[in-house]
Amino acid sequence: MEGYVRQNGRPGIRNTVQVIFMVECASHVAKKIAEGFPCHDVQYFGFSGCYPSDYGYRLVKNLAIHSNVGGVLIISLGCENFDRRRLEQEVRESGRPCHTLVIQENKGTTNTITLGKQLVAEMLEQLADTPRCILNWSDLVVGTICGGSDGTSGITGNPAVGRAFDQLLEKGADLYF
């Protein structure tokens, strides 16, 4: 299997661009930017609150520097208290390209979406040159979580996940519970 080894040595099997909104008011812009690209290349997520906690910051940062992420575009409304500059710096320090767009500084939604699409396209072009390497199954970290069981999970979802993990173990993956 081929993948990408990040600056910190951790392997990933994808090389995506994440469009991250810093407050719910900016989610529409992030979604519009990401919608113009294949979902296997670009996704969006964000922090919905106006006042972040340390936990919220760590969560967003760790998702932004996940080993499957190759680049990040941060979308800010401009009035939230989330430390977007610190996040951008930490993403860049992880070896990934990162840009921040502030809607209020870019004269609104339409301009920000246009510029955001341009920046994402540029990052995707840059990521296309990322060298690939051979990964072992044991290089992967795979996790699951039960989102709540209903009457069908015991006959559908749980066996499917079990079979997938059996195949990963057969190939030499290490599973942590």
N, C-alpha and C positions, 0 to 999 in steps of 0.2 A: 504494500500500500504506500502511496506517496502522500507527502504532507509538507509542512513548513516548520522549520525550527526558528523560534523567536529569539530575540536578543538575550533573554533570560535562560535560554536552553530548553524551554518547554515546547513540545511539539503541538501543532494543530493540524487538522485535516481540511480546514477551510481558510479562506483568505478574504473575508468579507469587509465591507465598509459599514460601520454602524453610524446612523444618524440619531443623535441623542438630544432630546429636548430637556431643558432645565426647569420647566414649569408647565403645567397643563395648558396654559394659554398659548404655548408655542408648539403644542403637539400637532396641530393641524398643518403647520408649515413643515415640520419634520416628516409627517406622513406624505404630504404632496411631493416632497423632494424624493423620498424613497420609492414612491409608487412608479416613478418613471424608469425603474431599473428592475431586472430580474430579482426575485426574492432570494435566490440563492447567492446573489452578489451583494445585495444591500438590504439591511433591515433597519427598523427604527424602534426605539424604546425611550423611556425617559423617567424623570422624577416629577411626580404630579403635584408635589407640595410647594408652597411659596417659601417656607422656611425649613431648610434641610437639617437633619440631625447628623451626627458623626456616622451613625449606622447607614443612613441614606447615602451619604457621600461615599463611604467605603463600598457600598453595594454598586453604585453607578461606576465608580472607578474600576472595581474588579471586573465588571462586565465589559468595560471599555478596553481593558488590557488583557482580556481572555485570549488564550492562545489561538483561537479560531478567528480573531479579529486582526485585520491587516491595516485598517485606517479608520479614523473617526472624524465626523463632522458634528460639532456641538452647536445646537440651536438655542439661543437665549432670547427671551422677550426684551430683557434689559433692566427690568425693575425687580426681579427676584433676588433673593439673597444667596443663592447657590454660588459657590466660588468657582465660576467657569474658567477663570484664568489659571487657577491652581490645577484644575482637572486637565486643561489643555497641556500645561507644562508636564504633568505626570505621564500623560499619554505619550507625548513627544520623547520623554526620557526613556520610555519603554521601547523606543525604536520605531514607533509607528508615525506615519504622517497624521497630523491633526490640524483642523481649522475650526475657528469659532465665528459664527455669524450672530450678530445681535439685531433683531428685527427693528428695534427703535432707531438703531444707527444706520440701517440700510434703507431707510425711508419706506418701511412697510413690508407687508406680506409678499406681494408679487415680486418685488425686487429681491427679497431674501430667497424665495423659491427659485428664481432664475439663477442667482449666483450660487445657491446651494447645489443645484443640478450640475452646474459647470464644475464646481469643486469636486463633487462626487465622481463625475466622469474623469477628471484629471487623476484622482486617486486610484480609480480602477485601472486606468492606463498604466500608472506607476506600479500598481500591484501585479499587473500581468507579467512584469519582469522579475518577480520574486522567485528566487531559485527554489525548486522542489527537491525533496530528499526522500529517501526510502525510510519508512518508519516500521517498527515492529509493533505487533499488536500490544505488546507489554508497555509500549510508550504511551498508550492512550489512557486517559482517566475518564471513566464512564460512570455517570451517576443517574439514579432515578429517584423519584419521590412519588409516594401515593397521594394523589390529590383528593382522596376520599372515595370510599368504595360504595358501589351500588350493587344491586342484585345481579348484574351481568359481569362485573369485573372479575369475579372468580372463575367464570367460564370463558372469558374472552381475553381481557387485557393481561391478567396475571400469567396465564400460560404463555402468551406471546412474548412477554418480557422475559419469562424464564427460559424459553427456547433461545431467545437472542443472547442472553447471558451465557447459556450453555455453549453456544457457538463461539462466543468471545473467549471463554475459558479454554476450549479446545484449540484455539489459535494461539494461546499463550498470554492472553490478557490477564492483568491483575485486577481483581475486583475488591473494592473496599465497601464495607457496609457500616 
